[in-house]
Structure formats: C-alpha cells, structure tokens
C-alpha cells in the first residue's frame, strides 16, 4: 500500500506546472533550461543523474521531485538496491528528516513500478 497515490500526484503536479507555464512561460522555460544543462556534458549517465536527483529530492523534502525522479530512475533502469544506496547518502547528509523522506521516495518508486 502506498502512502499516497504518486502517479495521480505526479499527473496533478504536471497539470499545475502546465498552468504556470501558460501564465509565465519564461519561468518554466528557465527551469527547463537549468534542469537540462547538466545533461549536455555527458559526464554522468541518465541513471546516475536520476539517482542524484532522487537523493537531492529527499534532502530538499520535495514530494513533486520525488514523484518525478522516482519514475525517471525506474525508467533509466535503476534497481531498488541502487536507489536505496543513493538514499543512504541522503540520510547521511540530512540525518533524521532525510530518513523520513527516504521512506516516502522508496514508496514512490514502488508505485512507479506498478
């Protein structure tokens, strides 16, 4: 049983971001540009970037980021063991609060897998 319906939450989030993009395209466009900038160097593969993103999502306590990056990590082939290791780094960096959100992120990964 999931803590929340991560797939429904992600869909609602994307709709809300779409609404913001319609009202302020430069804001969302600026985010998209910054978000994709790291990919251009090609130094890290997509799975590694998603594992880092998911760990950072936990430390910043961003449920929207958890919902998106858990799905993307699974799509890039990250295993639950790899995700758990990345989340272990987040726990070390952010102690108690990261521990709570790591449980939420793993729940999101399980939901993403269906």
C-alpha positions as CSV (number, residue, x, y, z in Angstrom):
1,X,0.0,0.0,0.0
2,X,1.4,3.4,-1.0
3,X,1.5,6.4,1.4
4,X,-0.1,8.5,-1.4
5,X,-1.0,7.9,-5.0
6,X,2.3,9.0,-6.5
7,X,1.1,8.6,-10.1
8,X,-2.0,10.7,-9.6
9,X,0.0,13.3,-7.6
10,X,2.6,13.5,-10.5
11,X,-0.2,14.0,-13.0
12,X,-1.8,16.8,-10.9
13,X,1.6,18.4,-10.5
14,X,2.4,18.4,-14.2
15,X,-1.0,19.9,-14.9
16,X,-0.3,22.7,-12.3
17,X,3.1,23.3,-13.9
18,X,1.5,23.5,-17.3
19,X,-0.9,26.1,-15.9
20,X,2.1,28.1,-14.5
21,X,3.8,27.7,-17.9
22,X,0.8,29.2,-19.7
23,X,0.9,32.2,-17.3
24,X,4.7,32.6,-17.1
25,X,6.4,30.7,-19.9
26,X,9.8,32.2,-19.1
27,X,9.7,30.9,-15.5
28,X,9.0,27.3,-16.6
29,X,11.3,27.6,-19.6
30,X,14.2,28.9,-17.4
31,X,13.7,25.9,-15.1
32,X,13.7,23.5,-18.0
33,X,16.9,25.1,-19.3
34,X,18.6,24.8,-16.0
35,X,17.3,21.3,-15.5
36,X,18.7,20.0,-18.7
37,X,22.1,21.9,-18.6
38,X,23.9,19.1,-16.8
39,X,23.0,16.5,-19.5
40,X,24.9,18.4,-22.1
41,X,28.3,17.5,-20.7
42,X,27.7,13.8,-20.9
43,X,29.9,13.0,-17.9
44,X,27.2,11.2,-16.0
45,X,24.7,8.8,-17.4
46,X,21.0,9.3,-17.1
47,X,20.6,6.7,-14.4
48,X,23.3,8.3,-12.2
49,X,21.7,11.8,-12.7
50,X,18.3,10.4,-11.6
51,X,19.8,8.7,-8.5
52,X,21.4,12.0,-7.6
53,X,18.2,13.9,-8.3
54,X,16.2,11.5,-6.1
55,X,18.7,11.8,-3.2
56,X,18.5,15.6,-3.5
57,X,14.7,15.5,-3.7
58,X,14.8,13.7,-0.3
59,X,17.1,16.2,1.3
60,X,15.1,19.2,0.0
61,X,11.9,17.5,1.0
62,X,10.3,18.0,-2.4
63,X,7.4,15.5,-3.0
64,X,7.0,16.7,-6.5
65,X,10.7,16.0,-7.2
66,X,10.4,12.6,-5.6
67,X,7.4,11.7,-7.7
68,X,9.1,12.7,-11.0
69,X,12.6,11.4,-10.2
70,X,11.4,8.0,-8.8
71,X,9.6,7.4,-12.1
72,X,12.6,8.6,-14.1
73,X,15.1,6.5,-12.1
74,X,13.0,3.4,-12.7
75,X,12.7,4.2,-16.4
76,X,16.5,4.6,-16.6
77,X,16.9,1.1,-15.1
78,X,17.8,1.9,-11.5
79,X,17.2,-1.0,-9.2
80,X,15.6,-0.7,-5.8
81,X,19.1,-1.6,-4.4
82,X,20.8,1.2,-6.3
83,X,18.0,3.6,-5.2
84,X,18.4,2.5,-1.6
85,X,22.1,3.2,-1.8
86,X,21.6,6.7,-3.2
87,X,19.0,7.3,-0.5
88,X,21.6,6.2,2.1
89,X,23.8,9.1,1.0
90,X,20.9,11.5,1.5
91,X,20.3,10.0,5.0
92,X,24.0,10.6,5.9
93,X,23.7,14.2,4.6
94,X,20.5,15.2,6.2
95,X,20.0,12.7,9.2
96,X,16.5,12.5,10.6
97,X,14.5,14.4,8.1
98,X,16.1,12.6,5.2
99,X,15.3,9.3,6.8
100,X,11.5,10.1,6.8
101,X,11.5,11.3,3.2
102,X,13.6,8.3,2.0
103,X,10.7,6.0,3.1
104,X,8.4,8.3,1.0
105,X,10.7,8.1,-2.0
106,X,11.0,4.3,-1.9
107,X,7.2,4.2,-1.7
108,X,7.1,6.4,-4.8
109,X,9.5,4.0,-6.6
110,X,7.3,1.0,-5.8
111,X,4.2,2.9,-7.1
112,X,6.1,3.8,-10.3
113,X,6.8,0.1,-10.9
114,X,3.1,-0.5,-10.7
